[in-house]
Amino acid sequence: MSGKIVNLRQARKRKTREAAGEKAADNRLKFGRTKEQRVGDEAASARRDQASERLDRHRMESDEPPSEN
């Protein structure tokens, strides 16, 4: 009996953690985005915001409906 004694509860937990880690790695490959993609999206968002502000500055009428007096 020179075999190593193994705690089954700990072995099950370790196996579950390893499986979750593998699944997370697969999901990162499948759904993850590169840093360049995120930076590109942030730049596009900034351009949209800037264009929206430019349009708002050139608006001739206010957004409020005329008051009824």
C-alpha positions in Angstrom: 0.0 0.0 0.0 2.4 2.6 -1.1 -0.2 4.7 -2.9 -0.8 8.3 -2.2 -3.8 9.2 0.0 -6.2 11.6 -1.8 -8.9 13.6 -0.2 -11.9 13.0 -2.6 -13.6 16.3 -1.7 -10.5 18.3 -2.6 -9.9 16.3 -5.7 -13.5 16.9 -6.9 -13.2 20.6 -6.3 -9.9 20.8 -8.1 -11.4 18.9 -11.1 -14.4 21.3 -11.1 -12.1 24.4 -11.0 -9.9 23.0 -13.8 -13.0 22.4 -16.0 -14.3 25.9 -15.3 -10.9 27.3 -16.2 -10.9 25.5 -19.5 -14.4 26.7 -20.3 -13.4 30.3 -19.4 -10.4 30.0 -21.8 -12.6 28.7 -24.6 -15.1 31.6 -24.0 -12.3 34.1 -24.1 -11.3 32.8 -27.4 -14.8 32.6 -28.7 -16.3 35.9 -27.4 -13.2 38.0 -26.4 -12.2 41.1 -28.1 -8.7 42.4 -28.8 -7.4 45.6 -27.3 -7.3 47.2 -30.8 -11.0 46.4 -31.3 -12.0 48.0 -27.9 -9.9 51.1 -28.6 -11.4 51.4 -32.1 -14.9 51.2 -30.6 -14.1 53.9 -28.1 -12.8 56.2 -30.8 -15.9 55.6 -32.9 -18.1 56.4 -29.9 -16.2 59.6 -29.2 -16.7 60.7 -32.9 -20.4 60.0 -32.6 -20.7 62.0 -29.4 -18.7 64.9 -31.0 -21.0 64.9 -34.1 -24.1 64.9 -31.9 -22.8 67.8 -29.8 -22.0 69.7 -33.0 -25.6 69.2 -34.3 -27.0 70.3 -31.0 -25.0 73.5 -31.0 -26.4 74.4 -34.5 -30.0 73.6 -33.5 -32.2 76.6 -34.3 -35.2 75.7 -32.1 -35.3 74.5 -28.6 -36.6 71.0 -27.6 -39.3 72.5 -25.4 -42.8 72.7 -26.9 -44.3 76.2 -27.1 -46.2 77.3 -23.9 -49.9 77.8 -24.2 -50.8 81.2 -22.6 
